[in-house]
Amino acid sequence: MTNHTLQLADRVRGLTAPTTFGRVLGVPPEGSVALTSGSPDVGLLPADEIADATAAVIADPVRRARALDYAARPGSLELREWIAAREGVDPSRVFITNGALHAISVSLQSTVNPGDVLVVESPLYPLALSVAQLTGAVVETVPTDAHGLDVDALEAKLSAGLRPAAVYVVPDFQNPSGAVLAPERRVRLVELAERYGFVVVSDNPYATLRWAGEDIPDLDPASDRVIHANTFSKVLGPGLRVGWLVLPEWAYPGAVDIRARTDQHPSSLIQEIVAEIAARRGRFDEIARRATAEYAVRAEALIGGLRDGLGDAIDVATPEGGLFAWVRLNRVGADEFAEHLAGRGILVNPGSQFSPAGTATADTLARIRLTFARHDADTLRQAARSISEAHHDLEAARR
């Protein structure tokens, strides 16, 4: 009998984690408080409304049959029409996905070839980089600052000869920095895309979670160089796995073709439930406002507590939305401090986990990302006190 070696296909056998994201430094004790998840608080998700909407769908014979059957590849027309009205586009450009990461994957796989250059922010959402690996693209980073992607730095690289196929950006309350891409930068980014011929994938899952300041329009969907990726996960729940793309007309057939060879279509049942809540009952924005008001309280509890306890030992911007606090440490190293905190029962992500190896700026390496979504204000105030005490102890040990 011939022995054959079992091995994975080449496309996955050589994959390695593009960043150290998710690695917990040290050995955290049982009962640790994790400030690491970018997910919404399950307790703030509309469980009762989802249950009621599900019952309504199943009680209707026509919708029940539709919910339990195969569906069209682009997704539910009712849901696409609701999204199209919000996005200011024709429903024929809306494509329902299985969450935001699937939206990123489809958009990149349908526009980026192996060997093409893909420009990403640094720091960035690490899972987007993992998805990008499957395209075989060469990743080029451009730094961000307090106003989002540094478009001047991107333009300098373009002027020097860089020719990307796509640029990936999170314009509102970016993960991990919480930065909001300035309006004038949004306009210039689209202008550069049209001048140099690349696609901009605007991944915008946190825009709905704004509690202060003015809403800023996403990148102009009228441009045939702009793709919008978004999701219901942050408002209705990540477990539903429903997101969407707004694609230029030329890119739409490719996305449908990829779907035909992978997941066939989104869940018919879940689409009907989301359409019941958002399109038929008009409840999406109220649900978002209800949760966002609580996130504002939690952000103030955590960030206010850190400022009270650490003063000028840290710098942290006051967010106007989103789920993240991006804290600069002025006296201790971020990786060292993250490991020290883990030993104290507080889990955070150091900034080094949000850039490809060797590309992080000095500012990013001095940061830790904290999320305030998953814990109530009292827990976050206590976490801020624990972080402050740990910082003081670490400083004292160095003297």
Stockholm file with secondary structure:
# STOCKHOLM 1.0

chainA/1-399         MTNHTLQLADRVRGLTAPTTFGRVLGVPPEGSVALTSGSPDVGLLPADEIADATAAVIADPVRRARALDYAARPGSLELREWIAAREGVDPSRVFITNGALHAISVSLQSTVNPGDVLVVESPLYPLALSVAQLTGAVVETVPTDAHGLDVDALEAKLSAGLRPAAVYVVPDFQNPSGAVLAPERRVRLVELAERYGFVVVSDNPYATLRWAGEDIPDLDPASDRVIHANTFSKVLGPGLRVGWLVLPEWAYPGAVDIRARTDQHPSSLIQEIVAEIAARRGRFDEIARRATAEYAVRAEALIGGLRDGLGDAIDVATPEGGLFAWVRLNRVGADEFAEHLAGRGILVNPGSQFSPAGTATADTLARIRLTFARHDADTLRQAARSISEAHHDLEAARR
#=GR chainA/1-399 SS CCCCCCCCCHHHHTCCCSSCTTCCCSCCCTTCEECCCCSCCGGGSCHHHHHHHHHHHHHSHHHHHHHTSCCCTTCCHHHHHHHHHHHTSCGGGEEEESSHHHHHHHHHHTTCCTTCEEEEEESCCHHHHHHHHTTTCEEEEEEEETTEECHHHHHHHHHTTCCCSEEEECCSSCTTTCCCCCHHHHHHHHHHHHHHTCEEEEECTTTTCBCSSCCCCCSCTTSTTEEEEEESHHHHCGGGCCEEEECCGGGHHHHHHHHHTTTCSCCHHHHHHHHIIIIISCCHHHHHHHHHHHHHHHHHHHHHHHHHHHGGGEECCCCSBSSEEEEEESSSCHHHHHHHHHHTTEECEEGGGGSCTTCCCHHHHTEEEEECSSSCHHHHHHHHHHHHHHHHHHHHHHC
#=GC SS_cons         CCCCCCCCCHHHHTCCCSSCTTCCCSCCCTTCEECCCCSCCGGGSCHHHHHHHHHHHHHSHHHHHHHTSCCCTTCCHHHHHHHHHHHTSCGGGEEEESSHHHHHHHHHHTTCCTTCEEEEEESCCHHHHHHHHTTTCEEEEEEEETTEECHHHHHHHHHTTCCCSEEEECCSSCTTTCCCCCHHHHHHHHHHHHHHTCEEEEECTTTTCBCSSCCCCCSCTTSTTEEEEEESHHHHCGGGCCEEEECCGGGHHHHHHHHHTTTCSCCHHHHHHHHIIIIISCCHHHHHHHHHHHHHHHHHHHHHHHHHHHGGGEECCCCSBSSEEEEEESSSCHHHHHHHHHHTTEECEEGGGGSCTTCCCHHHHTEEEEECSSSCHHHHHHHHHHHHHHHHHHHHHHC
//
